Amino acid sequence: MLRYLLESLIPLAAGLVLLIVFIRRRNMHVWLGSYFKQDWRAPVPAGTTRHLMFCFVDHYEPQWKRPSYEVECQRVQRWLDDYPKLSAGLRDADGRAPIHSFFFPGEEYRPEHLDKLVELCRMGLGEIEIHLHHNADTEAGLREKLREFIHILVDRHDALPLHPTTGQAQWAFIHGNWALDNCRPDGWGCGVDNELIVLREEGCYVDYTLPAAPDPCQTTTINQIYYATDDPHKPKSHDTGVRVRRGGQPSGDLMLIQGPLGLMWHSRKFGLIPRIENGDIRTSSPPTPARVDAWVETGIHVEGKPEWIFVKIHTHGTQERDTDTLLGPKMRAAYEYLQSKYNDGKEWKLHYVSAREMYNIAKAAEADLPGEPGQYRDLHVRRPGYRRHADDTTGA
């Protein structure tokens, strides 16, 4: 009897050990507790029209893997050529086409690349924000990098709005290698423990870095819109924060709007372990209807206003292995599915939004403003002008 019991328990114990090892290697232990709590969810009153804010942010890196200059140019040109075709005929409840938020790395700047992206912005199909990779940096070094790139984006490309009173440039941010506020456990990829304060003081109003899973930079806070307060002497101050809530007030140094993070119960590794759903769009993880539904069902919202759902997905849009998915039939099908299921005008209304517009709408929910979210796209941070510069290389 004892032998039979041991023979039964050994495979179970081995399986448990393997599961624990898998969870640790994928850094799932950081956020699984939060996921099973599901404490960000809230019911929507019956008969209420729900509004879906859909935002696609891009860690847009033409110099990924340091290709030739010709390859860089081909990567950027592909978006200028094919994104208008992808978006043709697609419209949300406000009559707007899908809009792509290009978070461009300051360290990869070339004027000709930004000129082409600005062309898409002039068509109403894109907006440009700030991305940055840095390592072993200092506060002074970070400020210098940000100011130099901000100056270029404002003066050369008219790609960032200016605060109407102070004149300071306003921008959204994604941190390279996910390492916001020096949060990587080994300290690589940043170096600045007071980064949230620096970002705010230099004009950043919202961060879109998260989710980072399965990267170790992932926070314990998931599926929320929240304010983080920086401890200037410690890393990863954004691990927790205060939720943005209806009728509330700003709190802390920076708002963070997270994309969906959870488990894909319909897709299992080895047929057993559910894969991570992190809103990343690639050829290996295309935007299927099941994934679209999972993003919406996650229910990210400003606390107290669950009928306004915020879905932020992300990609690395210049990697050739994924471009056909991002600019081809699979992404087109995802947009068509969004419009067929989430834009009937009664149960759902769909709103394609940029990163800037999503922030403005979150602030409208916080202020408990009346009406529909689409009217608040420019509430606090206005759209840049994207005026043509004398040195614009597009020739359009």
Buried (B, 14 or more C-beta within 10 A) or exposed (E): EEEEEEEEEEEEEEEEEEEEEBBEEBBBEBBBEBBEEEEBEEEBEEEEBBBBBBBBBBBBBBBBEEBEEEBBBBBBEBBBEBBBEBBEEBBBBBEBBBBBBBBBBBEBBBBBBBBBBBBBBBBBBBBBBBBBBBEEBEBEEBBEBBEEBBEBBBEBBBBBBBBEEEEBBBBBBBBBBBBBBBBBEEBEBBBBBBBBBBBBEBBBBBBBBBBBBBBBBBBEBBBBBBBBBBBBEEBBBBBBBBBBBBEBEEBBBBBBBBBBBBBBEEBEEEEEBEBBBBBBBBBEBBBBBEBBBBBBEBBBBBBBBBBBBBBBBBBBBBBBEBBBBBBBEBBBBBBBBBBEBBBEEEEBBBBBBBBBBBBBBBBBBBBEBEEBBBEBBEBBBBBBBBEBBEEBEEEE
